[in-house]
Amino acid sequence: MPREASPLEREMGMRYYASEHDGTGGRLRAEPEDFRVTEIERFGAEVQSPDADPGSYPHTVFRATLRGWDTNDFADALSKKLGISRERVSWAGTKDKRAVTTQLFSVREVAPDGLPAVRDAEVEVLGRAGRPVLFGDLAGNAFEIRVRDADRPEHTGGVAGELRAFAGGDPDGPDAPAGVPNSFGHQRFGSLRPVTHRVGLEIVGGNWEAAVLEYVTTGGEAEPADTREARAWIAETRDWAGAVEKLPGRLRYERAMCHALADVDGEPGPEEFRGALETMPTNLQRLLVNAAQSYLFNEILCRRLERGLPFHEAVEGDVVCFADRDAPEGLSLPDPARLQRANGDRLRTVNRHCARGRAFVTAPLVGTDTEFADGEPGEITREVLEAFDVACEAFDLPGEFHSTGTRRAALLRTDLDVGTDPLTFSFALPKGSYATVVLREFLKADPGTLT
């Protein structure tokens, strides 16, 4: 059985480590500068000069370097300064607050010279485009990370060797890439209060009231006392008007939900509870269902680990995807649109591609269009869905909650550059993958020190 993770990580579906070796200890993000993230950009539209025709090119594209900003919060602050809807601000990838991040944004129908100053943000206008920057308009992210207060930095070598072996390489080969399960990290589920997947599972089950209550009333141990008390009071009273007064102002999404429910004549029903969830920005509505899919994906990877199935190569019945032909040099980027079943005579050929980094074993992010793998990999997916009483057709949901699903690489492979004095890690990951799932293997520390 693989080495078990902490209770909090198990709650997120990350029940094991891929490595057995003891970790270094330490903590991340003591200062935002300890965690630097730079997008590897791949914007799919041509950027014109800032003075291009605003009718043909209504979107101002800019690169922002943010210190201590969550992406959603920065978009809120920018839209408020501009006096526009937040829906007119778009970005390629969501980043965490306790970091220094450089990322791509666009804003619709705002002149390039009309962008306001925002604290702790450096903005570089790139020009105008005919469409917005869309979520996913990047190839990946490059990370420069410092670990502070590491007790045993000498353990990096042992962990790195095990991760090279997990990726199918030589454990003693310093140039061999490291590999870990491509799990969704802590940030996907809420670093301080991991509930988004539980909210999403209630939505998928059609339990709109339970979804609202999960989001509004479930507290987190790391939250301030006044927040936990307010959540408990709402759970007990269901006084939605009083909830708006009780909840701290920083909990704007919870307050908006409660305000919508307080405006209902009589007792709110399923439609009203769904409407309360729809007061969230559209990207966050999608995120709730995505979090449920992510949790199920993590569980599928855990059960693959339990069965001792490889991640670096396919077994009979697996579905693999091929590498993106247009990925930037040095970045191994899976393309989930190019799939192949690894059955019969194809298995050996597929695994030659896997060994060369040209193909990747996948697992499903379950949705309405999900097709199961064959053999043991398919059994694992069915086992997980049965355990959580979820069916593919349950994702046929209204509005932004609907999801057709996709597939995702099971293995996250990367070249690591590790320094020991101080302890630092430099690496690049494909879009959608999490630096913390790599670093947790090395630190093996309390999850709170990672986020």
C-alpha positions in Angstrom: 0.0 0.0 0.0 1.4 3.5 -0.8 2.4 5.9 1.9 -0.7 7.6 3.3 -1.2 11.4 3.2 -2.6 13.7 5.9 -6.4 13.6 6.8 -6.9 17.0 5.1 -5.3 15.8 1.8 -7.4 12.6 2.0 -10.5 14.8 2.2 -9.4 16.2 -1.2 -8.9 12.8 -2.8 -5.1 12.9 -2.4 -4.9 9.9 -0.1 -1.3 8.8 -0.9 2.2 9.9 -1.8 3.9 8.4 -4.9 7.2 8.4 -2.9 8.0 6.5 0.3 11.1 8.5 1.4 10.8 10.9 4.3 10.4 14.6 3.3 12.4 17.7 3.9 9.8 19.5 6.0 9.5 23.3 5.7 6.9 25.7 4.4 6.0 27.5 1.3 4.8 31.1 0.7 6.2 32.7 3.9 6.5 35.7 1.6 4.8 36.1 -1.8 8.2 36.3 -3.4 8.9 32.7 -2.3 6.4 31.5 -4.9 6.9 33.0 -8.4 4.7 31.9 -11.3 5.0 33.0 -14.9 2.6 31.9 -17.5 3.9 30.2 -20.6 1.6 32.2 -22.9 -0.2 30.8 -25.9 -2.9 33.4 -26.8 -4.8 32.1 -29.8 -5.4 35.5 -31.5 -3.2 38.1 -33.1 -2.6 41.1 -30.9 -2.7 44.5 -32.8 -1.1 47.8 -31.7 -2.9 49.7 -28.9 -4.2 52.3 -31.4 -5.9 49.7 -33.7 -9.6 50.1 -34.5 -11.6 49.5 -31.3 -14.6 48.4 -33.3 -12.7 45.5 -34.9 -10.4 44.9 -31.9 -12.5 45.7 -28.8 -10.4 43.8 -26.3 -7.3 45.4 -24.6 -4.8 42.7 -23.8 -2.3 43.2 -21.0 0.2 41.3 -19.0 0.0 41.8 -15.2 2.5 41.0 -12.5 0.6 40.7 -9.3 1.9 40.5 -5.7 -0.5 39.0 -3.2 -3.5 38.9 -5.5 -5.9 36.1 -6.1 -6.9 36.3 -9.8 -10.6 36.6 -9.1 -10.0 39.3 -6.5 -7.8 41.3 -8.9 -10.5 41.1 -11.6 -13.0 42.3 -9.1 -10.8 45.2 -8.0 -10.0 46.2 -11.6 -13.6 46.1 -12.8 -14.7 48.2 -9.8 -12.1 50.8 -10.6 -13.3 50.9 -14.2 -16.9 50.9 -13.2 -17.7 47.9 -15.4 -19.1 44.4 -15.0 -16.5 41.8 -13.9 -17.6 39.7 -16.8 -15.8 42.0 -19.1 -12.4 41.1 -17.6 -10.9 37.8 -18.8 -7.8 35.8 -18.1 -5.9 32.7 -19.2 -5.4 30.9 -15.8 -6.3 31.4 -12.2 -3.5 31.9 -9.7 -3.2 31.9 -5.9 -3.0 34.9 -3.6 0.3 34.2 -1.8 2.5 34.5 -4.8 4.1 36.8 -7.3 2.4 35.9 -10.6 2.8 37.1 -14.2 -0.3 36.4 -16.3 -2.3 37.4 -19.3 -5.6 39.4 -19.1 -8.0 41.2 -21.4 -10.7 43.7 -20.8 -13.5 44.5 -23.2 -14.3 48.0 -24.4 -11.7 49.8 -22.3 -9.0 51.9 -24.0 -5.4 50.7 -23.4 -4.6 54.1 -21.8 -7.7 53.8 -19.6 -6.4 51.0 -17.4 -6.2 52.3 -13.8 -3.4 51.7 -11.3 -4.1 48.9 -8.9 -2.1 48.4 -5.8 0.7 45.7 -6.0 0.1 45.2 -9.7 2.4 46.1 -12.6 0.6 46.2 -15.9 2.1 46.0 -19.4 -0.3 46.8 -22.2 0.3 44.5 -25.2 -2.3 45.9 -27.6 -5.8 45.1 -28.9 -7.4 41.8 -30.0 -10.6 40.8 -31.8 -11.5 38.3 -29.0 -10.8 38.1 -25.3 -8.2 36.1 -23.5 -9.9 32.9 -22.7 -9.4 30.5 -19.8 -6.9 28.1 -21.1 -5.1 30.5 -23.4 -1.7 29.4 -22.1 0.5 26.4 -22.5 1.7 26.1 -18.9 3.4 27.8 -16.0 7.0 28.2 -15.0 7.7 28.1 -11.2 10.5 29.5 -9.0 9.9 28.4 -5.5 11.7 28.7 -2.2 11.1 26.5 0.8 11.8 28.0 4.2 12.6 26.2 7.5 13.3 22.8 5.9 14.5 20.4 8.6 16.0 17.8 6.3 17.0 19.3 2.9 19.3 16.4 2.3 16.2 14.2 1.7 15.6 15.8 -1.7 17.8 13.3 -3.4 16.0 10.3 -2.1 12.6 11.7 -3.0 13.8 12.8 -6.4 15.1 9.3 -7.2 11.8 7.7 -6.3 9.9 10.2 -8.4 12.2 9.6 -11.4 11.4 5.9 -11.1 7.7 6.6 -10.8 8.0 8.4 -14.2 9.5 5.3 -15.7 13.1 6.6 -15.6 16.4 5.8 -14.0 16.2 6.7 -10.3 19.9 7.6 -10.3 19.8 9.5 -13.6 20.1 13.2 -12.6 18.7 14.3 -16.0 15.7 12.0 -15.9 12.3 13.8 -15.3 10.4 13.3 -12.1 6.8 12.2 -12.1 3.9 12.3 -9.7 0.2 11.6 -10.0 -1.4 14.5 -11.9 -3.9 15.2 -9.0 -5.8 18.4 -8.6 -4.1 20.3 -5.8 -5.3 21.9 -2.6 -6.2 25.2 -4.3 -8.9 23.4 -6.4 -10.9 22.6 -3.3 -10.3 25.6 -1.1 -7.0 26.0 0.7 -8.5 27.3 4.0 -11.9 25.6 3.6 -11.9 22.6 1.2 -15.6 22.4 0.4 -15.9 23.3 -3.3 -16.0 19.6 -4.3 -18.7 18.8 -1.8 -20.8 21.7 -3.1 -20.2 20.4 -6.6 -21.2 16.9 -5.7 -24.5 18.2 -4.3 -25.1 20.2 -7.5 -24.5 17.1 -9.6 -27.0 15.3 -7.4 -29.6 18.0 -8.0 -29.5 19.0 -4.4 -29.5 22.8 -4.8 -30.5 23.6 -1.2 -27.8 21.3 0.2 -25.2 22.9 -2.2 -26.0 26.4 -0.9 -25.9 25.2 2.8 -22.6 23.5 2.2 -21.1 26.6 0.7 -22.5 29.1 3.2 -22.5 27.2 6.5 -19.6 24.8 6.4 -16.7 26.4 8.3 -13.0 25.8 8.1 -10.6 25.4 11.0 -8.3 28.0 9.6 -11.1 30.6 9.3 -11.4 33.5 11.8 -13.7 32.8 14.8 -16.3 35.4 13.7 -16.6 33.7 10.3 -17.1 30.3 11.9 -19.7 31.7 14.3 -21.6 33.3 11.5 -21.7 30.2 9.5 -22.9 28.1 12.5 -25.6 30.7 13.2 -27.0 30.6 9.7 -27.0 26.7 9.7 -29.1 26.9 12.9 -31.5 29.7 12.0 -31.8 29.7 8.2 -32.4 33.5 8.7 -31.2 34.7 5.3 -31.8 38.4 5.9 -30.0 38.1 9.3 -27.2 36.2 7.5 -26.4 39.2 5.3 -25.8 41.2 8.5 -23.9 38.4 10.3 -21.5 37.5 7.5 -18.2 39.5 7.3 -18.0 41.8 4.3 -15.1 39.8 2.8 -17.5 36.8 2.2 -19.1 38.5 -0.7 -20.3 35.4 -2.5 -22.0 34.0 0.6 -23.6 37.3 1.3 -24.9 37.5 -2.3 -26.5 34.1 -2.0 -28.1 35.0 1.3 -29.3 38.3 -0.1 -31.0 36.5 -3.0 -32.7 34.0 -0.6 -33.8 36.9 1.7 -35.6 38.5 -1.3 -37.8 35.4 -1.9 -41.5 35.6 -0.8 -42.1 32.6 1.4 -39.8 29.6 1.8 -37.2 29.2 -1.0 -37.5 26.1 -3.1 -35.0 24.3 -5.5 -35.2 27.0 -8.2 -34.5 29.8 -5.7 -31.5 27.9 -4.2 -30.2 27.4 -7.7 -30.7 31.1 -8.3 -28.7 31.8 -5.2 -25.8 29.8 -6.6 -26.1 31.6 -9.9 -25.3 35.0 -8.2 -21.7 33.8 -8.3 -19.6 34.9 -11.3 -20.0 32.4 -14.2 -16.4 31.1 -13.9 -17.0 30.2 -10.2 -20.3 28.5 -11.0 -18.3 26.2 -13.4 -15.6 25.8 -10.8 -18.0 24.1 -8.4 -18.9 21.3 -10.8 -15.2 21.2 -12.0 -14.2 20.6 -8.3 -16.5 17.6 -8.1 -15.0 16.2 -11.3 -11.5 16.9 -9.9 -12.3 15.1 -6.7 -13.5 12.0 -8.6 -10.4 12.2 -10.8 -8.2 12.2 -7.7 -10.0 9.2 -6.4 -9.5 7.4 -9.7 -5.8 8.0 -9.4 -5.7 6.8 -5.8 -7.3 3.5 -6.8 -4.9 3.1 -9.7 -2.1 3.5 -7.1 -3.7 1.0 -4.8 -3.9 -1.6 -7.5 -0.2 -1.0 -8.4 -1.0 0.0 -12.0 1.7 2.1 -13.7 1.2 5.7 -14.5 4.1 6.1 -17.0 2.8 3.5 -19.4 -0.6 2.0 -20.4 -2.1 -1.3 -19.4 -4.7 -3.2 -21.5 -7.8 -1.1 -21.8 -6.3 2.3 -21.0 -7.1 5.4 -23.0 -4.1 7.5 -23.9 -3.8 11.0 -25.3 -1.0 12.2 -27.5 1.2 15.2 -27.0 0.3 18.6 -28.4 2.3 19.1 -31.6 2.4 22.9 -31.1 3.5 22.9 -27.5 6.5 25.3 -26.7 9.9 23.6 -26.8 10.7 21.8 -23.6 7.1 21.6 -22.3 5.4 18.2 -22.5 1.7 19.2 -23.1 -1.0 16.5 -23.3 -3.7 17.0 -25.9 -7.0 15.4 -24.6 -8.6 15.9 -28.0 -6.3 13.2 -29.6 -7.2 9.9 -27.9 -6.3 6.3 -28.6 -7.4 3.1 -26.8 -4.5 0.9 -25.8 -6.0 -2.5 -26.6 -4.5 -5.6 -28.2 -1.7 -5.0 -30.7 -1.8 -1.3 -30.1 -0.6 -1.5 -26.5 3.1 -2.0 -27.4 3.0 0.8 -30.0 1.3 3.2 -27.5 3.8 2.5 -24.8 6.7 3.3 -27.1 5.1 6.7 -27.5 4.6 7.0 -23.8 8.3 6.2 -23.2 9.3 9.0 -25.5 6.9 11.5 -23.9 4.7 11.6 -27.0 1.6 9.9 -25.3 0.1 9.9 -21.8 -2.1 7.5 -19.9 -5.4 9.4 -19.1 -8.3 9.2 -16.6 -11.7 10.8 -17.1 -13.0 14.1 -15.8 -16.5 12.7 -15.8 -19.2 14.4 -17.7 -22.2 13.7 -20.0 -19.9 12.6 -22.9 -17.5 10.4 -20.9 -16.6 7.1 -22.5 -15.1 4.5 -20.1 -11.8 2.8 -20.6 -11.8 -1.0 -21.0 -10.4 -3.6 -18.7 -9.1 -2.7 -15.2 -8.9 1.1 -15.8 -12.6 1.1 -16.8 -13.4 -0.9 -13.7 -11.7 1.7 -11.5 -13.8 4.5 -12.9 -17.1 2.6 -12.5 -16.1 1.7 -8.9 -15.5 5.4 -8.0 -18.7 6.6 -9.6 -20.7 3.9 -7.8 -19.0 4.7 -4.5 -20.1 8.4 -4.8 -23.5 7.6 -6.4 -22.7 9.6 -9.5 -23.7 8.9 -13.1 -22.4 10.6 -16.3 -25.9 11.9 -17.2 -26.0 13.7 -13.9 -23.7 16.4 -15.4 -26.5 17.4 -17.8 -27.2 20.4 -15.7 -28.6 23.9 -16.5 -26.5 26.9 -17.5 -22.9 27.1 -16.4 -23.2 24.0 -14.3 -23.4 21.7 -17.4 -20.3 19.7 -18.3 -19.5 17.3 -21.0 -16.3 16.2 -19.4 -12.9 15.5 -20.8 -9.8 13.4 -20.1 -6.6 14.3 -18.3 -3.2 12.9 -18.1 -2.7 10.6 -15.1 1.0 11.3 -14.8 2.6 14.8 -14.3 6.2 14.6 -15.5 8.7 17.5 -15.3 12.4 18.3 -15.3 13.4 19.6 -11.8 16.2 22.0 -10.9 16.7 21.7 -7.1 19.0 24.0 -5.0 19.7 23.1 -1.4 21.1 26.4 0.2 18.5 27.7 0.3 16.1 24.9 -0.7 14.6 26.0 -4.1 12.8 24.3 -6.9 12.5 25.4 -10.5 10.3 23.6 -13.0 7.6 24.1 -15.6 4.2 22.4 -15.7 1.5 22.1 -18.4 -1.6 24.2 -17.9 -4.0 22.8 -15.3 -1.4 21.0 -13.3 -0.4 22.1 -9.8 3.0 22.8 -8.4 1.9 21.8 -4.9 1.3 18.2 -6.0 5.0 18.1 -6.9 6.2 19.9 -3.8 4.1 17.9 -1.3 6.1 14.8 -2.3 9.3 16.6 -1.2 8.1 18.3 1.9 5.7 15.7 3.3 4.5 18.5 5.6 1.2 19.7 7.0 -0.9 20.8 4.0 -1.3 24.3 5.7 2.4 24.9 5.0 1.9 24.3 1.3 -0.8 26.9 0.8 
